[in-house]
Amino acid sequence: MVFWIVLIIVVNLIALAVLIAYAIWLWHKASDVYSEIQMLSKRTEELADLLAQIGQEGDQYRLS
């Protein structure tokens, strides 16, 4: 009887350790995704600036 109680406790502790490890892994992945979203936002701003510069330079050569 005591064997089964100890076995159930050990299995639950292992499951808890796996759950914690998965939560940490998921947190790191979410952090990576957030970092990529920030980088995408920065690149979008850079692209908008470049397109604005192209638009300004194009206006100089436009025939009136």
Gaussian input, Z-matrix of N, CA and C with variables (Angstrom, degrees):
# hf/3-21g

backbone

0 1
 N
 C     1     B1
 C     2     B2     1     A1
 N     3     B3     2     A2     1     D1
 C     4     B4     3     A3     2     D2
 C     5     B5     4     A4     3     D3
 N     6     B6     5     A5     4     D4
 C     7     B7     6     A6     5     D5
 C     8     B8     7     A7     6     D6
 N     9     B9     8     A8     7     D7
 C    10    B10     9     A9     8     D8
 C    11    B11    10    A10     9     D9
 N    12    B12    11    A11    10    D10
 C    13    B13    12    A12    11    D11
 C    14    B14    13    A13    12    D12
 N    15    B15    14    A14    13    D13
 C    16    B16    15    A15    14    D14
 C    17    B17    16    A16    15    D15
 N    18    B18    17    A17    16    D16
 C    19    B19    18    A18    17    D17
 C    20    B20    19    A19    18    D18
 N    21    B21    20    A20    19    D19
 C    22    B22    21    A21    20    D20
 C    23    B23    22    A22    21    D21
 N    24    B24    23    A23    22    D22
 C    25    B25    24    A24    23    D23
 C    26    B26    25    A25    24    D24
 N    27    B27    26    A26    25    D25
 C    28    B28    27    A27    26    D26
 C    29    B29    28    A28    27    D27
 N    30    B30    29    A29    28    D28
 C    31    B31    30    A30    29    D29
 C    32    B32    31    A31    30    D30
 N    33    B33    32    A32    31    D31
 C    34    B34    33    A33    32    D32
 C    35    B35    34    A34    33    D33
 N    36    B36    35    A35    34    D34
 C    37    B37    36    A36    35    D35
 C    38    B38    37    A37    36    D36
 N    39    B39    38    A38    37    D37
 C    40    B40    39    A39    38    D38
 C    41    B41    40    A40    39    D39
 N    42    B42    41    A41    40    D40
 C    43    B43    42    A42    41    D41
 C    44    B44    43    A43    42    D42
 N    45    B45    44    A44    43    D43
 C    46    B46    45    A45    44    D44
 C    47    B47    46    A46    45    D45
 N    48    B48    47    A47    46    D46
 C    49    B49    48    A48    47    D47
 C    50    B50    49    A49    48    D48
 N    51    B51    50    A50    49    D49
 C    52    B52    51    A51    50    D50
 C    53    B53    52    A52    51    D51
 N    54    B54    53    A53    52    D52
 C    55    B55    54    A54    53    D53
 C    56    B56    55    A55    54    D54
 N    57    B57    56    A56    55    D55
 C    58    B58    57    A57    56    D56
 C    59    B59    58    A58    57    D57
 N    60    B60    59    A59    58    D58
 C    61    B61    60    A60    59    D59
 C    62    B62    61    A61    60    D60
 N    63    B63    62    A62    61    D61
 C    64    B64    63    A63    62    D62
 C    65    B65    64    A64    63    D63
 N    66    B66    65    A65    64    D64
 C    67    B67    66    A66    65    D65
 C    68    B68    67    A67    66    D66
 N    69    B69    68    A68    67    D67
 C    70    B70    69    A69    68    D68
 C    71    B71    70    A70    69    D69
 N    72    B72    71    A71    70    D70
 C    73    B73    72    A72    71    D71
 C    74    B74    73    A73    72    D72
 N    75    B75    74    A74    73    D73
 C    76    B76    75    A75    74    D74
 C    77    B77    76    A76    75    D75
 N    78    B78    77    A77    76    D76
 C    79    B79    78    A78    77    D77
 C    80    B80    79    A79    78    D78
 N    81    B81    80    A80    79    D79
 C    82    B82    81    A81    80    D80
 C    83    B83    82    A82    81    D81
 N    84    B84    83    A83    82    D82
 C    85    B85    84    A84    83    D83
 C    86    B86    85    A85    84    D84
 N    87    B87    86    A86    85    D85
 C    88    B88    87    A87    86    D86
 C    89    B89    88    A88    87    D87
 N    90    B90    89    A89    88    D88
 C    91    B91    90    A90    89    D89
 C    92    B92    91    A91    90    D90
 N    93    B93    92    A92    91    D91
 C    94    B94    93    A93    92    D92
 C    95    B95    94    A94    93    D93
 N    96    B96    95    A95    94    D94
 C    97    B97    96    A96    95    D95
 C    98    B98    97    A97    96    D96
 N    99    B99    98    A98    97    D97
 C   100   B100    99    A99    98    D98
 C   101   B101   100   A100    99    D99
 N   102   B102   101   A101   100   D100
 C   103   B103   102   A102   101   D101
 C   104   B104   103   A103   102   D102
 N   105   B105   104   A104   103   D103
 C   106   B106   105   A105   104   D104
 C   107   B107   106   A106   105   D105
 N   108   B108   107   A107   106   D106
 C   109   B109   108   A108   107   D107
 C   110   B110   109   A109   108   D108
 N   111   B111   110   A110   109   D109
 C   112   B112   111   A111   110   D110
 C   113   B113   112   A112   111   D111
 N   114   B114   113   A113   112   D112
 C   115   B115   114   A114   113   D113
 C   116   B116   115   A115   114   D114
 N   117   B117   116   A116   115   D115
 C   118   B118   117   A117   116   D116
 C   119   B119   118   A118   117   D117
 N   120   B120   119   A119   118   D118
 C   121   B121   120   A120   119   D119
 C   122   B122   121   A121   120   D120
 N   123   B123   122   A122   121   D121
 C   124   B124   123   A123   122   D122
 C   125   B125   124   A124   123   D123
 N   126   B126   125   A125   124   D124
 C   127   B127   126   A126   125   D125
 C   128   B128   127   A127   126   D126
 N   129   B129   128   A128   127   D127
 C   130   B130   129   A129   128   D128
 C   131   B131   130   A130   129   D129
 N   132   B132   131   A131   130   D130
 C   133   B133   132   A132   131   D131
 C   134   B134   133   A133   132   D132
 N   135   B135   134   A134   133   D133
 C   136   B136   135   A135   134   D134
 C   137   B137   136   A136   135   D135
 N   138   B138   137   A137   136   D136
 C   139   B139   138   A138   137   D137
 C   140   B140   139   A139   138   D138
 N   141   B141   140   A140   139   D139
 C   142   B142   141   A141   140   D140
 C   143   B143   142   A142   141   D141
 N   144   B144   143   A143   142   D142
 C   145   B145   144   A144   143   D143
 C   146   B146   145   A145   144   D144
 N   147   B147   146   A146   145   D145
 C   148   B148   147   A147   146   D146
 C   149   B149   148   A148   147   D147
 N   150   B150   149   A149   148   D148
 C   151   B151   150   A150   149   D149
 C   152   B152   151   A151   150   D150
 N   153   B153   152   A152   151   D151
 C   154   B154   153   A153   152   D152
 C   155   B155   154   A154   153   D153
 N   156   B156   155   A155   154   D154
 C   157   B157   156   A156   155   D155
 C   158   B158   157   A157   156   D156
 N   159   B159   158   A158   157   D157
 C   160   B160   159   A159   158   D158
 C   161   B161   160   A160   159   D159
 N   162   B162   161   A161   160   D160
 C   163   B163   162   A162   161   D161
 C   164   B164   163   A163   162   D162
 N   165   B165   164   A164   163   D163
 C   166   B166   165   A165   164   D164
 C   167   B167   166   A166   165   D165
 N   168   B168   167   A167   166   D166
 C   169   B169   168   A168   167   D167
 C   170   B170   169   A169   168   D168
 N   171   B171   170   A170   169   D169
 C   172   B172   171   A171   170   D170
 C   173   B173   172   A172   171   D171
 N   174   B174   173   A173   172   D172
 C   175   B175   174   A174   173   D173
 C   176   B176   175   A175   174   D174
 N   177   B177   176   A176   175   D175
 C   178   B178   177   A177   176   D176
 C   179   B179   178   A178   177   D177
 N   180   B180   179   A179   178   D178
 C   181   B181   180   A180   179   D179
 C   182   B182   181   A181   180   D180
 N   183   B183   182   A182   181   D181
 C   184   B184   183   A183   182   D182
 C   185   B185   184   A184   183   D183
 N   186   B186   185   A185   184   D184
 C   187   B187   186   A186   185   D185
 C   188   B188   187   A187   186   D186
 N   189   B189   188   A188   187   D187
 C   190   B190   189   A189   188   D188
 C   191   B191   190   A190   189   D189

   B1=1.4520
   B2=1.5216
   B3=1.3225
   B4=1.4611
   B5=1.5263
   B6=1.3394
   B7=1.4608
   B8=1.5245
   B9=1.3215
   B10=1.4580
   B11=1.5282
   B12=1.2966
   B13=1.4681
   B14=1.5223
   B15=1.3277
   B16=1.4673
   B17=1.5265
   B18=1.3213
   B19=1.4647
   B20=1.5247
   B21=1.3098
   B22=1.4678
   B23=1.5287
   B24=1.3147
   B25=1.4684
   B26=1.5219
   B27=1.3260
   B28=1.4676
   B29=1.5239
   B30=1.3158
   B31=1.4678
   B32=1.5267
   B33=1.3107
   B34=1.4658
   B35=1.5260
   B36=1.3212
   B37=1.4678
   B38=1.5247
   B39=1.3219
   B40=1.4664
   B41=1.5292
   B42=1.3229
   B43=1.4646
   B44=1.5242
   B45=1.3145
   B46=1.4618
   B47=1.5259
   B48=1.3278
   B49=1.4651
   B50=1.5274
   B51=1.3233
   B52=1.4659
   B53=1.5201
   B54=1.3086
   B55=1.4629
   B56=1.5275
   B57=1.3133
   B58=1.4684
   B59=1.5228
   B60=1.3364
   B61=1.4685
   B62=1.5294
   B63=1.3241
   B64=1.4597
   B65=1.5226
   B66=1.3202
   B67=1.4672
   B68=1.5260
   B69=1.3221
   B70=1.4661
   B71=1.5219
   B72=1.3407
   B73=1.4590
   B74=1.5236
   B75=1.3307
   B76=1.4600
   B77=1.5242
   B78=1.3327
   B79=1.4619
   B80=1.5300
   B81=1.3296
   B82=1.4632
   B83=1.5310
   B84=1.3097
   B85=1.4648
   B86=1.5286
   B87=1.3185
   B88=1.4668
   B89=1.5219
   B90=1.3152
   B91=1.4613
   B92=1.5280
   B93=1.3313
   B94=1.4605
   B95=1.5236
   B96=1.3190
   B97=1.4656
   B98=1.5234
   B99=1.3292
   B100=1.4638
   B101=1.5289
   B102=1.3276
   B103=1.4594
   B104=1.5293
   B105=1.3211
   B106=1.4622
   B107=1.5267
   B108=1.3185
   B109=1.4671
   B110=1.5202
   B111=1.3322
   B112=1.4648
   B113=1.5273
   B114=1.3339
   B115=1.4590
   B116=1.5249
   B117=1.3241
   B118=1.4577
   B119=1.5201
   B120=1.3117
   B121=1.4589
   B122=1.5252
   B123=1.3205
   B124=1.4674
   B125=1.5263
   B126=1.3281
   B127=1.4714
   B128=1.5269
   B129=1.3117
   B130=1.4616
   B131=1.5242
   B132=1.3283
   B133=1.4652
   B134=1.5253
   B135=1.3384
   B136=1.4622
   B137=1.5261
   B138=1.3321
   B139=1.4598
   B140=1.5258
   B141=1.3176
   B142=1.4637
   B143=1.5276
   B144=1.3353
   B145=1.4644
   B146=1.5254
   B147=1.3329
   B148=1.4668
   B149=1.5255
   B150=1.3221
   B151=1.4652
   B152=1.5239
   B153=1.3213
   B154=1.4626
   B155=1.5255
   B156=1.3267
   B157=1.4677
   B158=1.5203
   B159=1.3206
   B160=1.4640
   B161=1.5203
   B162=1.3149
   B163=1.4616
   B164=1.5150
   B165=1.3172
   B166=1.4606
   B167=1.5213
   B168=1.3275
   B169=1.4601
   B170=1.5205
   B171=1.3222
   B172=1.4578
   B173=1.5131
   B174=1.3231
   B175=1.4573
   B176=1.5255
   B177=1.3168
   B178=1.4662
   B179=1.5246
   B180=1.3317
   B181=1.4568
   B182=1.5247
   B183=1.3023
   B184=1.4551
   B185=1.5295
   B186=1.3127
   B187=1.4632
   B188=1.5188
   B189=1.3033
   B190=1.4663
   B191=1.5030
   A1=111.11
   A2=117.01
   A3=120.76
   A4=110.31
   A5=116.15
   A6=120.57
   A7=110.98
   A8=117.18
   A9=120.89
   A10=111.60
   A11=116.61
   A12=120.00
   A13=110.25
   A14=116.40
   A15=120.91
   A16=110.05
   A17=116.92
   A18=120.96
   A19=110.95
   A20=117.41
   A21=121.03
   A22=110.52
   A23=117.46
   A24=120.74
   A25=110.60
   A26=117.61
   A27=121.47
   A28=110.46
   A29=116.86
   A30=120.34
   A31=110.29
   A32=117.55
   A33=120.71
   A34=111.53
   A35=117.58
   A36=120.17
   A37=111.20
   A38=116.16
   A39=119.51
   A40=110.18
   A41=116.74
   A42=120.46
   A43=110.88
   A44=117.05
   A45=120.84
   A46=110.99
   A47=117.04
   A48=121.00
   A49=110.61
   A50=117.08
   A51=121.06
   A52=110.25
   A53=117.02
   A54=121.29
   A55=111.18
   A56=117.13
   A57=121.07
   A58=110.46
   A59=116.75
   A60=120.28
   A61=110.59
   A62=117.34
   A63=121.13
   A64=111.01
   A65=117.50
   A66=121.09
   A67=110.71
   A68=117.01
   A69=120.58
   A70=110.24
   A71=116.72
   A72=120.83
   A73=110.19
   A74=116.96
   A75=121.21
   A76=111.27
   A77=117.19
   A78=121.64
   A79=110.19
   A80=117.00
   A81=120.42
   A82=111.05
   A83=116.91
   A84=119.94
   A85=110.83
   A86=117.04
   A87=120.40
   A88=110.50
   A89=116.69
   A90=120.97
   A91=110.51
   A92=117.01
   A93=120.84
   A94=111.37
   A95=116.94
   A96=120.83
   A97=110.29
   A98=117.09
   A99=121.18
   A100=110.50
   A101=116.93
   A102=121.19
   A103=110.76
   A104=116.55
   A105=120.22
   A106=111.34
   A107=117.63
   A108=120.79
   A109=110.20
   A110=117.11
   A111=120.37
   A112=110.47
   A113=117.58
   A114=121.36
   A115=110.22
   A116=117.28
   A117=121.05
   A118=110.90
   A119=117.17
   A120=121.61
   A121=110.57
   A122=116.26
   A123=120.63
   A124=110.56
   A125=116.53
   A126=120.21
   A127=110.91
   A128=117.60
   A129=121.12
   A130=110.49
   A131=116.91
   A132=120.49
   A133=110.72
   A134=116.99
   A135=120.28
   A136=110.73
   A137=116.81
   A138=120.51
   A139=110.91
   A140=117.01
   A141=120.36
   A142=110.63
   A143=117.27
   A144=120.59
   A145=111.11
   A146=116.55
   A147=119.77
   A148=111.39
   A149=116.66
   A150=119.46
   A151=111.26
   A152=117.42
   A153=120.67
   A154=110.23
   A155=117.02
   A156=120.27
   A157=110.75
   A158=116.63
   A159=119.87
   A160=109.78
   A161=117.06
   A162=121.01
   A163=111.84
   A164=118.21
   A165=122.15
   A166=110.76
   A167=117.19
   A168=120.08
   A169=110.84
   A170=117.21
   A171=120.76
   A172=111.79
   A173=118.17
   A174=121.72
   A175=111.44
   A176=118.12
   A177=121.45
   A178=111.29
   A179=117.09
   A180=121.07
   A181=112.84
   A182=116.90
   A183=120.33
   A184=109.21
   A185=115.97
   A186=120.64
   A187=109.40
   A188=116.01
   A189=120.21
   A190=110.46
   D1=-45.00
   D2=179.80
   D3=-64.71
   D4=-33.97
   D5=178.85
   D6=-57.62
   D7=-44.19
   D8=-177.93
   D9=-67.87
   D10=-37.03
   D11=177.92
   D12=-64.90
   D13=-44.94
   D14=178.42
   D15=-64.36
   D16=-41.59
   D17=179.12
   D18=-61.79
   D19=-44.84
   D20=179.29
   D21=-64.01
   D22=-40.92
   D23=178.24
   D24=-63.85
   D25=-43.59
   D26=179.77
   D27=-64.06
   D28=-44.57
   D29=179.16
   D30=-62.18
   D31=-41.46
   D32=178.81
   D33=-66.27
   D34=-37.69
   D35=177.40
   D36=-66.27
   D37=-39.71
   D38=176.68
   D39=-64.50
   D40=-43.08
   D41=178.08
   D42=-61.88
   D43=-39.32
   D44=177.86
   D45=-64.66
   D46=-40.97
   D47=178.36
   D48=-63.71
   D49=-41.46
   D50=177.98
   D51=-64.90
   D52=-41.47
   D53=178.92
   D54=-62.55
   D55=-42.79
   D56=178.35
   D57=-65.26
   D58=-43.15
   D59=178.70
   D60=-61.95
   D61=-41.73
   D62=178.60
   D63=-65.09
   D64=-39.90
   D65=178.68
   D66=-63.43
   D67=-40.52
   D68=177.89
   D69=-65.52
   D70=-44.54
   D71=178.70
   D72=-60.62
   D73=-43.64
   D74=-179.91
   D75=-64.64
   D76=-37.98
   D77=177.57
   D78=-62.18
   D79=-42.84
   D80=178.52
   D81=-64.28
   D82=-41.14
   D83=178.68
   D84=-64.83
   D85=-41.77
   D86=178.01
   D87=-63.76
   D88=-37.74
   D89=177.14
   D90=-64.29
   D91=-40.85
   D92=177.54
   D93=-63.45
   D94=-42.18
   D95=179.04
   D96=-63.83
   D97=-43.08
   D98=178.53
   D99=-61.75
   D100=-40.46
   D101=178.20
   D102=-63.34
   D103=-41.89
   D104=178.53
   D105=-65.88
   D106=-36.41
   D107=177.41
   D108=-65.18
   D109=-40.38
   D110=176.81
   D111=-62.85
   D112=-42.49
   D113=179.25
   D114=-64.58
   D115=-40.78
   D116=177.75
   D117=-62.35
   D118=-39.61
   D119=177.55
   D120=-63.01
   D121=-43.01
   D122=179.04
   D123=-63.77
   D124=-44.02
   D125=179.61
   D126=-65.36
   D127=-34.64
   D128=177.95
   D129=-65.35
   D130=-41.11
   D131=176.57
   D132=-63.55
   D133=-41.95
   D134=178.46
   D135=-63.01
   D136=-41.28
   D137=178.57
   D138=-63.99
   D139=-40.65
   D140=178.46
   D141=-63.39
   D142=-40.13
   D143=177.21
   D144=-63.75
   D145=-43.55
   D146=178.99
   D147=-63.67
   D148=-41.92
   D149=178.79
   D150=-65.43
   D151=-35.37
   D152=176.82
   D153=-65.79
   D154=-39.97
   D155=178.36
   D156=-65.31
   D157=-40.90
   D158=178.33
   D159=-63.86
   D160=-40.15
   D161=178.98
   D162=-63.82
   D163=-39.64
   D164=179.43
   D165=-68.67
   D166=-41.25
   D167=179.46
   D168=-69.72
   D169=-33.82
   D170=178.41
   D171=-66.93
   D172=-31.18
   D173=179.19
   D174=-66.69
   D175=-27.54
   D176=-179.40
   D177=-68.34
   D178=-30.94
   D179=-174.85
   D180=-98.92
   D181=2.68
   D182=-177.96
   D183=-76.17
   D184=135.93
   D185=178.21
   D186=-79.74
   D187=137.02
   D188=-179.45
   D189=-93.59

